[in-house]
Amino acid sequence: MAPYLRHVKMESFGAARDRVVGPFSPHLNVVFGANESGKTTLAAFVGGVLFGWDEARGGRNAYKPRGTERAGSLFFEEREEGAEGERGGALAGGAPEGGAAPERLGAPSLAGTSSLAGAPGLAGAPGPAAPLELRRVRNADGLQGDASLVDDIDKDTFRAVFSLTSDELRSLRNTTDVTARLLTAGSGTGASPAQALGVVQERLAEYTSRAASAQSSIVQLTEERDEIRRALRAAAEEMENSRAQDREFHAIEPERQRMSERVDRLNASVESLSVCRAGLEKLGSEAASLRVELGRLHNEERRAVAARRSREQAVGRALARLTGAEDRAARERLEALAEREAKQAHLLDAAREDYAAARAAYEALLETQRRSDQGRPHLRRGVQVAVTAAMFALLLCLGVPLFIQGRAAGSLSYTSLGLVMVFFGLLLAASALVLLFRPDRRDEERRERLEAAHEAMSQCAKRLELGEQAQAEFEDAVRADLAEMGLGDAGTSLRRARVLLDDARDARAEMALDRQRQRSATQRVNEVEARLGEIAAQQALLCERAGVPAEVTLAALDQELARCTSERAEALEKTEALNRRWGELSRELAQARQAREFDKLKTRYHELKTRIDEASIDLARLLLAQRMLEDAVAAWKSKSQPEVFAQASRLLALMTDGRWTRVALTDAGEVQVTDSTLTTREPNLLSLGTCQQLYLALRIALLTCAPNVGRAVPVLADDILVNFDAERRRGAARALAELAETRQVILLTCHEEVVRVLQEATAPTHPATLIKL
């Protein structure tokens, strides 16, 4: 069995002095303590001993105590599963005097704390084997003790996978690199193929670099060879020498050198004065802006506190403390009411449209009837009767005279024509009488249509009244449901209820942001005050370098700068004339020197050609090695990576109670997750808690699938469950308990509810150990 961490002894680390924490069990351990009790210090100490103390850069806390070096030890023991139960039983009875008191998570209470003073007799504790000690004092001295305990892991892998904090769970940096190094660590070679591939790629970069400092670069060697080739051609073409020009050249050189030195002195003076003026102006402007910012930051601190309180008052204490589950349940009820509201509104709108259409049809028929009753049909019938009467009178006036004239003249044709005309006149008179007294059938049809339209309009009005009554009943039900959900201010408006829920959710998020802004403002105040002190020191240093008094003004600097600039212009004018002549002579004399150095250039040319040939052979070998290592890494990843993401998918589903079911890696090397409805998203689109659960699942899966990596190194988790809701915290606790079956896990927390969740998650066979700080 691999060794496991048993005790931690911090001799001098940050505020800790001769503090001992432990003993730890080889499975799940919970270090419980209040804020500032030393949990984060403990995690930083373990990583520092194993892989070196952090340097104090960028405001980072390096935990370096005053007046002494950081120092401490880690004590490891071999895993002995058979003796663990006896050891656990002994621990339940108490702890060594002065040491931290370990307890099982089944303890009835979390009350009470214990000191982290020294643990006498630690190295001589009874057991089947002496503990293995890893000790570190200075980074330059290296790790003291059996360093083979950490030979199977490097610093980057430890920090990326083994050392977990809430902030680090928001991302998994260098996913592809860390995965490859973990999955190929058990390949059977002296080093991971992924690490060897990195070395080969660095060597390839040296051979292909364009940097001037890269002496092995084929590109640089080729460029130098081409330059020498051009120089050889020029030397072969021009082999002349001019002694007179050489004497003149040597005569000009001392004067040119003297003027050059004068120009350099003036340039140095102008440059130092310019740098001093620019620096003072920039630092003064920065100091003024920092003072303004300092006042703004103090105001921002006060505004953040006031804003957090006002937001809680604005949305109400109940909505401001609404949980995620309660918020989702309320929104689901609102969605159901919204569906019913939409259906009711659709029925009511249909009834209104039907009533409007029926009423419009009835009013149109009524208007038509009204216009018909204004006399137009009677007028038309009167015209018909009048025309018929006129025709009768005309035929009668023509026919009677013809008939009388025919009888008088004895003409049968006139007599017959007159009778025919009189007969037709009588027919016309009869038809006029028929038209006058016959009823109008179109009037009856219009009356029937009008009655039918009125009946339809009445039925539509009844349906509309029933729909409005149902709408009123639905509004009463909505008002009652909203009042039951605590959204009585919304009345009957579902939109207003959603707005209230959204406002409450936004207020909760803004309150968290207000707290963050307050902390950021406080930190920034400290940074600004430190920067103002640095600016004062930099201003004094600039004046000292420029040789001017520390209280010099910008106007005085401008006058001195103008004087030096004028003198430099005169010197440059004289130097330019000398340089022109010197340049002419130098070019011609350079030709002579090239002729004398012709053999040296040829030797250098052949030397470069040989180096280029050798570098080309090495490059070909490195390319072949790169291809072979890439194939090896790809083979190991194709074999192990599917298992990693299968385990991560299972763990994420366990943590989210089946909400998110699958974790996968795209062709571009990006992580994607899929939920139970087959919706795929990138991690940056997830909530903070879900994103942390995803990356926790990935890290646990990597640790599970890489048993040969960091076998003796504990997994350190510093308050990683604080952003999880109650249900998902239980799932994460089960996942950590599952990991603790094969690896030592040390979880640090200041929350009692986290301890209770871990109590429920641990198996009776390997109960977790509680250590109170």
C-alpha positions in Angstrom: 0.0 0.0 0.0 1.2 3.6 -0.7 2.1 5.8 2.3 -0.3 8.5 3.4 0.0 11.7 5.3 -0.3 11.1 9.1 0.9 14.4 10.7 1.7 17.9 9.7 4.3 19.9 11.8 4.5 23.6 11.1 7.7 24.9 12.9 7.5 28.4 11.4 5.1 29.2 8.7 3.1 32.4 8.6 1.6 33.0 12.0 2.0 29.3 13.0 4.8 28.3 15.4 5.4 24.7 16.4 1.9 23.6 15.5 1.0 20.0 14.8 -2.1 18.9 13.0 -3.2 15.3 12.9 -3.3 12.4 13.0 -5.0 12.0 9.6 -6.6 8.8 8.4 -5.7 7.3 4.9 -9.3 8.1 3.7 -11.5 11.1 4.2 -10.5 13.7 6.7 -12.4 16.9 7.6 -10.4 19.8 9.2 -13.1 22.0 10.8 -12.4 25.4 12.3 -13.6 29.0 12.4 -12.3 31.7 10.1 -8.6 32.6 10.6 -8.0 29.4 12.5 -5.3 28.3 10.0 -7.1 26.1 7.4 -5.8 27.8 4.3 -2.3 28.1 6.0 -2.4 24.4 6.5 -3.1 23.7 2.8 -0.4 26.2 1.6 2.1 24.6 4.0 1.6 21.0 2.6 2.1 22.2 -1.0 5.1 24.3 0.1 6.9 21.4 1.8 6.2 19.1 -1.2 7.1 21.4 -4.1 8.8 24.5 -2.6 7.7 27.7 -0.9 5.9 30.4 -2.9 7.7 33.6 -3.7 6.1 36.9 -2.6 5.2 38.2 -6.0 2.2 40.3 -7.1 0.9 40.8 -3.6 0.7 37.0 -3.0 0.9 35.8 0.6 4.1 33.8 0.9 3.6 33.0 4.6 7.1 34.1 5.4 7.5 34.8 9.1 9.6 37.8 10.3 13.1 37.1 11.4 13.3 33.4 10.4 12.9 31.0 7.6 9.8 28.9 6.7 10.3 25.4 8.0 8.3 22.3 8.8 7.8 18.6 8.2 5.2 16.1 6.8 5.1 12.7 8.4 3.9 9.8 6.3 2.9 6.2 7.3 2.3 3.1 5.3 -1.4 2.2 4.8 -2.4 -0.7 7.0 -6.0 -1.4 6.5 -6.1 -4.1 9.2 -4.7 -1.7 11.9 -6.8 1.3 10.9 -9.9 0.3 12.8 -7.8 -0.2 16.0 -6.2 3.2 15.5 -9.6 4.8 14.9 -10.9 3.3 18.2 -7.9 4.7 20.0 -8.5 8.1 18.6 -12.0 8.2 19.8 -10.7 8.2 23.4 -8.7 11.4 23.1 -5.6 13.0 21.5 -2.0 13.5 22.6 -1.5 16.5 24.9 -1.1 19.7 23.0 -2.1 18.2 19.7 -5.2 18.7 17.5 -8.1 16.5 18.6 -9.3 14.1 15.8 -12.8 12.9 15.9 -15.0 10.7 13.8 -17.8 12.4 11.9 -20.3 10.5 13.9 -19.5 12.6 17.0 -22.7 14.1 18.5 -21.5 17.7 18.6 -19.0 20.1 16.9 -18.6 22.2 20.0 -15.1 22.7 21.5 -11.7 23.5 19.9 -8.2 22.2 20.6 -4.8 23.7 20.4 -2.3 23.1 17.6 0.8 23.3 19.8 3.6 20.8 19.4 3.0 17.0 19.7 5.8 15.5 21.8 7.0 12.1 20.8 5.6 12.4 17.3 8.6 10.7 15.6 8.5 8.0 18.3 4.8 7.3 18.1 4.0 3.6 18.4 3.2 1.8 15.3 4.3 -1.1 13.0 6.8 1.1 11.2 8.7 4.4 11.7 7.0 7.4 10.0 8.6 8.8 6.8 9.5 12.4 7.2 9.7 15.0 4.4 11.2 18.3 5.6 11.9 21.7 3.9 13.5 24.8 5.2 14.9 26.8 2.3 14.0 26.2 -1.3 17.7 26.2 -2.2 18.3 23.2 0.1 15.6 21.2 -1.6 13.3 18.6 -0.1 14.9 16.6 2.7 13.9 13.0 3.4 12.6 10.3 1.1 11.8 12.4 -2.0 10.6 9.3 -3.9 7.2 9.9 -2.3 6.6 12.7 -4.8 8.6 11.4 -7.8 5.3 10.4 -9.5 3.9 14.0 -9.5 5.0 17.5 -10.4 4.1 20.9 -9.0 1.8 22.0 -11.8 -0.2 18.7 -11.6 -0.5 19.0 -7.8 -1.8 22.6 -8.0 -4.2 21.9 -10.9 -5.7 18.6 -9.6 -4.7 17.8 -6.0 -5.0 21.3 -4.4 -8.5 22.6 -4.7 -10.1 25.9 -3.7 -13.5 27.4 -4.5 -11.9 29.9 -6.9 -9.8 27.2 -8.7 -13.0 25.2 -9.3 -14.2 27.9 -11.7 -11.9 26.6 -14.4 -9.5 23.8 -15.3 -6.5 25.5 -16.7 -4.4 23.6 -19.3 -7.0 20.8 -19.5 -5.3 19.0 -22.4 -1.8 19.3 -20.9 -2.8 18.1 -17.4 -4.9 15.3 -18.7 -2.1 14.0 -21.0 0.4 14.1 -18.2 -1.9 12.3 -15.8 -3.0 9.7 -18.3 0.5 8.9 -19.5 2.2 8.9 -16.1 1.8 5.1 -15.9 3.2 4.4 -19.4 6.2 2.5 -18.0 8.8 5.0 -19.1 11.2 7.0 -17.0 9.0 10.1 -17.5 5.6 10.8 -18.9 5.5 10.8 -22.7 3.6 14.1 -22.5 6.5 15.6 -20.6 9.0 14.2 -23.0 7.0 15.6 -25.9 7.2 19.1 -24.2 11.0 18.7 -24.1 11.2 17.7 -27.7 9.0 20.6 -28.7 11.3 23.0 -26.8 14.3 21.7 -28.7 12.4 22.0 -32.0 11.6 25.6 -31.1 15.3 26.3 -30.6 16.2 25.0 -34.1 13.4 27.0 -35.8 13.6 30.2 -33.7 14.3 33.6 -35.3 15.6 35.0 -32.1 19.2 36.4 -32.3 20.1 34.6 -29.1 19.2 31.2 -30.5 22.7 29.9 -31.6 21.4 26.6 -32.8 18.7 28.1 -35.0 18.9 26.9 -38.6 17.2 30.2 -39.6 20.0 32.3 -38.0 22.7 30.1 -39.3 21.3 30.3 -42.8 21.0 34.0 -42.7 24.6 34.4 -41.5 25.8 32.0 -44.2 24.0 34.2 -46.8 25.5 37.3 -45.4 29.0 35.8 -45.6 28.3 34.7 -49.1 27.4 38.2 -50.1 30.5 39.5 -48.4 32.7 37.0 -50.3 31.2 38.2 -53.6 31.9 41.8 -52.7 35.4 41.0 -51.5 36.2 39.2 -54.7 35.0 42.1 -56.8 36.8 44.9 -54.9 40.4 44.4 -53.8 41.7 47.9 -53.9 43.6 49.8 -51.3 44.2 53.5 -50.9 47.0 54.6 -48.5 46.2 58.3 -48.8 42.7 57.7 -47.9 43.9 55.6 -44.9 46.2 58.5 -43.7 43.3 60.9 -44.0 41.0 58.5 -42.3 43.4 58.2 -39.3 43.8 62.0 -39.2 40.0 62.6 -39.0 39.4 59.9 -36.4 40.7 61.7 -33.3 38.6 64.8 -34.0 35.6 62.7 -34.8 36.0 60.8 -31.6 36.2 64.0 -29.6 33.1 65.4 -31.1 31.3 62.1 -30.7 32.2 62.1 -27.0 30.8 65.6 -26.6 27.6 64.7 -28.4 27.3 61.6 -26.2 27.7 63.7 -23.1 25.1 66.1 -24.3 22.8 63.3 -25.4 23.1 61.7 -21.9 22.3 65.0 -20.3 19.3 65.7 -22.6 18.1 62.1 -22.1 18.4 62.1 -18.3 16.7 65.5 -18.1 14.0 64.3 -20.5 13.5 61.1 -18.6 13.4 63.0 -15.3 10.9 65.5 -16.6 8.6 62.9 -18.2 8.9 60.7 -15.1 8.1 63.6 -12.7 5.2 64.7 -14.8 3.8 61.1 -15.2 4.3 60.3 -11.5 2.7 63.6 -10.4 -0.3 63.0 -12.6 -0.5 59.4 -11.3 -0.3 60.6 -7.7 -3.0 63.1 -8.3 -5.3 60.5 -9.9 -4.5 58.0 -7.1 -5.5 60.5 -4.5 -8.8 61.1 -6.3 -9.2 57.4 -6.6 -8.5 57.0 -2.9 -11.4 59.2 -2.1 -13.6 57.4 -4.6 -12.7 54.0 -3.1 -13.7 55.1 0.4 -17.0 56.3 -1.0 -17.4 53.0 -2.9 -16.9 51.1 0.3 -19.7 53.0 2.0 -22.0 52.8 -1.0 -21.5 49.0 -1.2 -22.6 48.6 2.4 -25.6 50.9 2.0 -26.6 49.3 -1.4 -26.6 45.8 0.1 -28.9 46.9 2.9 -31.2 48.9 0.7 -31.6 46.0 -1.8 -32.6 43.7 1.0 -35.2 46.2 2.2 -36.4 46.8 -1.4 -37.3 43.2 -2.2 -38.2 42.1 1.3 -36.3 39.8 3.7 -38.2 36.7 2.5 -37.6 37.2 -1.2 -34.0 38.3 -0.5 -33.3 35.0 1.2 -35.3 32.8 -1.2 -33.4 29.6 -2.1 -32.8 28.4 -5.6 -35.3 25.5 -5.3 -38.0 27.7 -3.9 -37.4 30.2 -6.8 -37.6 27.4 -9.4 -40.9 26.1 -7.9 -42.5 29.5 -7.9 -41.5 30.0 -11.5 -42.9 26.7 -12.5 -46.3 27.6 -10.9 -46.2 30.9 -12.8 -45.6 29.1 -16.1 -48.6 26.9 -15.5 -50.8 29.9 -14.7 -49.4 31.7 -17.8 -50.5 28.7 -20.0 -54.0 28.8 -18.4 -54.1 32.6 -18.9 -53.2 32.3 -22.5 -55.9 29.7 -23.2 -58.5 31.8 -21.3 -57.5 35.0 -23.2 -57.7 33.1 -26.5 -61.3 31.9 -25.8 -62.3 35.4 -24.7 -60.8 37.1 -27.8 -62.5 34.5 -30.1 -65.9 35.3 -28.4 -65.3 39.0 -28.8 -64.4 38.7 -32.4 -67.5 36.5 -33.1 -69.7 39.1 -31.4 -68.1 42.0 -33.3 -68.6 40.2 -36.6 -72.2 39.3 -35.8 -73.0 42.8 -34.7 -71.3 44.3 -37.8 -73.4 42.0 -40.0 -76.6 42.9 -38.2 -75.9 46.6 -38.4 -75.0 46.3 -42.1 -78.4 44.6 -42.9 -80.2 47.2 -40.7 -78.6 50.0 -42.7 -79.5 48.4 -46.0 -83.1 48.0 -44.8 -83.2 51.6 -43.7 -82.0 52.8 -47.1 -84.6 50.6 -48.8 -87.4 52.1 -46.8 -86.5 55.7 -47.9 -88.8 55.3 -51.0 -86.6 54.1 -53.8 -88.6 50.9 -54.4 -91.9 52.9 -54.4 -90.4 55.4 -56.7 -89.3 52.7 -59.1 -92.7 51.1 -59.1 -94.4 54.6 -59.6 -92.2 55.2 -62.6 -93.1 51.8 -64.1 -96.8 52.6 -63.6 -96.5 56.1 -65.0 -94.7 54.8 -68.1 -97.3 52.2 -68.6 -100.2 54.7 -68.2 -98.5 57.1 -70.7 -98.1 54.3 -73.2 -101.8 53.4 -72.7 -102.9 57.0 -73.2 -100.7 57.3 -76.3 -102.0 54.2 -77.9 -105.6 55.1 -77.0 -105.2 58.6 -78.5 -103.8 57.2 -81.7 -106.0 54.1 -82.0 -109.4 55.7 -81.5 -108.9 58.4 -84.2 -107.6 55.7 -86.6 -110.6 53.5 -85.8 -113.1 56.4 -86.3 -111.3 57.5 -89.6 -111.3 53.9 -90.9 -115.0 53.5 -90.3 -115.7 56.8 -91.9 -113.6 56.0 -94.9 -114.6 52.4 -95.0 -110.9 51.4 -94.7 -110.5 48.0 -93.1 -106.7 48.5 -92.6 -107.2 51.7 -90.6 -110.0 50.3 -88.7 -108.0 47.1 -87.8 -104.9 49.2 -86.9 -107.0 51.4 -84.6 -108.5 48.3 -82.9 -105.0 46.7 -82.4 -103.7 49.9 -80.9 -106.6 50.2 -78.5 -106.3 46.6 -77.6 -102.6 47.0 -76.8 -103.4 50.1 -74.8 -105.8 48.1 -72.7 -103.2 45.4 -72.1 -100.7 48.0 -70.9 -103.4 49.4 -68.5 -104.0 45.9 -67.1 -100.2 45.3 -66.6 -99.9 48.7 -64.8 -102.7 47.6 -62.4 -100.9 44.3 -61.8 -97.6 46.1 -61.0 -99.3 48.6 -58.7 -100.9 45.9 -56.4 -98.4 43.0 -56.6 -96.3 42.6 -53.3 -92.4 43.0 -53.3 -90.7 39.7 -52.6 -87.2 41.3 -52.0 -88.5 43.2 -49.0 -89.5 39.9 -47.3 -86.1 38.4 -47.9 -84.4 41.4 -46.3 -86.6 41.1 -43.3 -85.8 37.4 -42.9 -82.0 38.0 -43.2 -82.2 40.8 -40.6 -84.0 38.5 -38.1 -81.4 35.8 -38.6 -78.5 38.3 -38.1 -80.1 39.6 -34.9 -80.4 36.0 -33.6 -76.8 35.3 -34.3 -75.7 38.5 -32.6 -77.7 37.5 -29.5 -76.0 34.1 -29.3 -72.5 35.7 -29.7 -73.3 38.2 -26.9 -74.3 35.3 -24.6 -71.0 33.5 -25.3 -69.0 36.8 -24.7 -70.8 37.2 -21.4 -69.9 33.7 -20.3 -66.2 34.2 -21.4 -65.9 37.4 -19.4 -67.4 35.7 -16.4 -64.8 32.9 -16.7 -62.0 35.5 -17.1 -63.1 37.1 -13.9 -63.1 33.8 -12.1 -59.6 33.0 -13.4 -58.3 36.3 -12.3 -59.6 35.6 -8.8 -57.8 32.2 -8.8 -54.6 33.9 -10.0 -54.8 36.5 -7.3 -55.2 33.7 -4.7 -52.3 31.7 -6.0 -49.9 34.7 -6.2 -50.9 35.6 -2.6 -50.1 32.0 -1.5 -46.6 32.2 -3.2 -45.9 35.5 -1.4 -46.3 37.6 -4.5 -49.4 39.4 -3.4 -48.0 42.8 -4.6 -48.4 41.5 -8.2 -52.2 41.4 -8.0 -53.3 39.4 -10.9 -50.4 40.2 -13.2 -48.2 37.2 -13.9 -45.7 39.5 -15.6 -45.5 41.5 -12.5 -45.0 38.4 -10.4 -42.1 37.3 -12.7 -40.7 40.8 -12.4 -40.8 40.5 -8.6 -39.0 37.1 -8.7 -36.5 38.4 -11.2 -35.9 41.5 -9.0 -35.4 39.3 -6.0 -32.9 37.1 -7.8 -31.1 40.1 -9.2 -31.1 41.6 -5.7 -29.5 38.5 -4.3 -26.9 38.5 -7.0 -26.3 42.2 -6.5 -26.0 41.8 -2.8 -23.2 39.3 -3.4 -21.6 41.7 -5.8 -21.9 44.5 -3.2 -20.0 42.4 -0.7 -17.3 41.6 -3.4 -17.1 45.3 -4.3 -16.6 46.2 -0.7 -13.7 43.7 -0.3 -12.2 44.8 -3.6 -12.4 48.5 -2.6 -10.7 47.8 0.7 -7.9 45.9 -1.1 -7.5 48.6 -3.7 -7.3 51.3 -0.9 -4.3 49.4 0.5 -2.7 49.1 -2.9 -3.2 52.8 -3.7 -1.7 53.9 -0.4 1.3 51.6 -1.0 1.6 53.0 -4.6 1.7 56.6 -3.3 4.7 55.8 -1.1 6.4 54.2 -4.1 5.8 57.3 -6.2 7.4 59.5 -3.7 10.5 57.3 -3.6 10.6 57.1 -7.4 10.5 60.9 -7.8 13.4 61.3 -5.4 15.4 58.7 -7.4 14.7 60.4 -10.7 16.0 63.7 -9.4 19.1 62.1 -8.0 19.9 60.3 -11.3 19.4 63.6 -13.3 21.6 65.5 -10.9 19.0 68.1 -10.0 17.5 69.0 -6.6 14.6 66.9 -5.3 12.4 70.0 -5.1 13.1 71.1 -8.7 10.2 72.4 -10.7 9.1 71.4 -14.2 9.8 75.0 -15.5 13.5 74.9 -14.3 13.9 71.5 -15.9 12.6 72.9 -19.2 15.1 75.7 -19.1 18.1 73.4 -18.5 16.8 71.0 -21.2 16.6 73.8 -23.8 20.2 74.8 -23.1 21.5 71.3 -23.5 19.5 70.8 -26.6 20.9 74.0 -28.2 24.5 72.9 -27.5 23.8 69.4 -28.8 22.5 70.8 -32.1 25.8 72.8 -32.7 27.9 69.7 -31.9 25.8 67.5 -34.1 26.2 69.9 -37.1 30.0 69.7 -36.8 29.9 66.0 -36.2 27.8 65.4 -39.3 30.3 67.0 -41.6 33.1 64.9 -40.1 30.9 61.8 -40.4 30.1 62.3 -44.0 33.8 62.4 -44.9 34.6 59.6 -42.5 31.9 57.5 -44.0 33.2 58.0 -47.5 36.7 56.9 -46.5 35.3 54.1 -44.3 33.5 52.5 -47.2 36.5 52.5 -49.4 38.8 51.2 -46.7 36.2 48.5 -45.8 36.7 47.2 -49.3 40.4 46.8 -48.6 39.7 45.0 -45.3 37.3 42.7 -47.0 40.0 41.7 -49.4 42.4 40.9 -46.6 39.7 39.0 -44.7 38.7 37.0 -47.7 40.2 33.7 -46.4 38.6 34.2 -43.0 35.2 34.6 -44.6 35.7 31.4 -46.7 36.6 29.4 -43.5 33.6 30.8 -41.7 31.3 30.0 -44.6 32.4 26.3 -44.7 32.0 26.2 -40.9 28.5 27.5 -41.1 27.6 25.0 -43.9 28.8 22.1 -41.7 26.7 23.4 -38.7 23.6 23.8 -40.9 24.0 20.2 -42.2 24.4 18.8 -38.6 21.4 20.9 -37.4 19.3 19.6 -40.2 20.0 16.1 -39.2 19.2 16.8 -35.6 16.0 18.6 -36.7 14.9 15.5 -38.7 15.6 13.3 -35.6 13.6 15.6 -33.4 10.7 15.7 -35.8 10.6 11.9 -35.9 10.7 11.8 -32.1 7.9 14.4 -31.9 5.8 12.3 -34.2 6.4 9.1 -32.2 5.7 10.8 -28.9 2.5 12.4 -30.3 1.3 9.0 -31.4 2.2 7.6 -28.0 0.3 10.4 -26.1 -2.7 10.0 -28.5 -2.7 6.2 -27.9 -2.7 6.7 -24.1 -5.4 9.4 -24.3 -7.6 7.3 -26.6 -7.3 4.5 -24.2 -7.8 6.4 -20.9 -9.5 9.7 -21.8 -12.9 8.1 -22.5 -12.8 6.5 -19.1 -12.0 9.9 -17.5 -15.0 11.6 -19.1 -17.3 8.6 -18.4 -16.3 8.9 -14.8 -16.8 12.7 -14.9 -20.2 12.2 -16.4 -21.3 9.8 -13.7 -19.9 12.0 -10.9 -21.6 15.2 -12.4 -24.9 13.3 -12.6 -24.5 12.2 -9.0 -23.8 15.8 -7.9 -26.7 17.4 -9.8 -29.2 14.6 -9.2 -29.4 13.7 -12.9 -29.8 17.4 -14.1 -26.5 17.2 -16.1 -25.7 13.8 -17.4 -22.7 13.9 -19.8 -19.3 15.5 -20.0 -17.3 15.4 -23.2 -14.3 17.0 -24.9 -14.6 18.6 -28.3 -12.2 18.2 -31.2 -10.8 21.6 -30.2 -10.0 20.4 -26.7 -12.9 22.3 -25.1 -15.1 20.8 -22.4 -18.9 20.6 -23.0 -21.7 19.3 -20.8 -25.1 17.9 -21.7 -28.3 18.0 -19.5 -31.1 15.5 -19.3 -32.9 17.2 -22.1 -29.9 16.8 -24.4 -29.0 20.5 -24.3 -25.2 21.0 -24.7 -23.4 24.0 -23.2 -19.9 25.4 -22.6 -18.8 25.8 -19.0 -18.9 29.6 -19.2 -22.7 29.5 -19.8 -23.3 27.5 -16.6 -24.0 29.0 -13.1 -21.2 29.4 -10.7 -22.2 26.3 -8.6 -22.8 24.1 -11.6 -19.4 25.1 -13.2 -17.6 24.3 -9.9 -19.4 20.9 -9.8 -18.3 20.2 -13.4 -14.7 20.9 -12.7 -14.8 19.0 -9.4 -16.2 16.0 -11.2 -13.4 16.2 -13.8 -10.7 16.4 -11.1 -12.1 13.4 -9.2 -12.3 11.5 -12.5 -8.7 12.3 -13.4 -7.6 11.2 -9.9 -9.6 8.0 -10.2 -8.3 7.1 -13.7 -4.6 7.9 -12.8 -3.9 5.7 -9.8 -0.1 5.8 -10.5 0.1 9.6 -10.1 0.7 11.1 -6.6 0.0 8.0 -4.8 1.3 9.3 -1.5 0.1 12.9 -2.0 -3.2 13.9 -0.3 -6.0 15.7 -2.1 -6.5 19.1 -0.4 -9.9 20.7 -0.7 -10.3 24.2 0.9 -14.1 25.0 1.4 -15.0 23.8 -2.1 -18.7 23.1 -1.3 -19.8 26.6 -0.2 -21.4 27.6 -3.5 -23.5 24.3 -3.7 -27.1 24.1 -2.7 -28.1 21.5 -0.1 -29.0 18.7 -2.6 -25.9 19.1 -4.8 -23.7 19.5 -1.7 -24.8 16.0 -0.7 -24.0 14.6 -4.1 -20.5 16.2 -4.0 -20.0 14.8 -0.6 -20.8 11.3 -1.9 -18.3 11.8 -4.8 -15.6 12.9 -2.4 -16.3 9.9 -0.1 -16.0 7.7 -3.2 -12.6 9.2 -4.0 -11.5 8.8 -0.4 -11.9 5.0 -0.8 -8.7 5.0 -3.0 -6.9 8.3 -2.1 -6.4 10.3 1.0 -8.7 13.4 1.0 -8.3 16.3 3.4 -11.3 18.7 3.3 -11.0 22.0 5.2 -14.2 23.9 6.1 -15.7 26.4 8.5 -19.3 25.3 7.9 -21.0 22.9 10.3 -23.5 21.9 7.6 -20.7 20.7 5.4 -19.5 18.5 8.2 -23.0 17.0 8.7 -23.3 16.3 4.9 -20.0 14.5 4.9 -21.2 12.6 8.0 -24.1 11.2 6.0 -21.9 10.5 2.9 -19.1 8.4 4.5 -19.4 4.7 4.6 -19.3 2.8 7.9 -16.3 0.8 6.7 -14.2 4.0 6.4 -15.7 6.7 8.6 -14.2 10.1 8.1 -11.9 11.6 10.7 -12.8 15.1 12.1 -9.9 17.3 13.2 -10.9 20.6 15.0 -8.7 23.6 14.8 
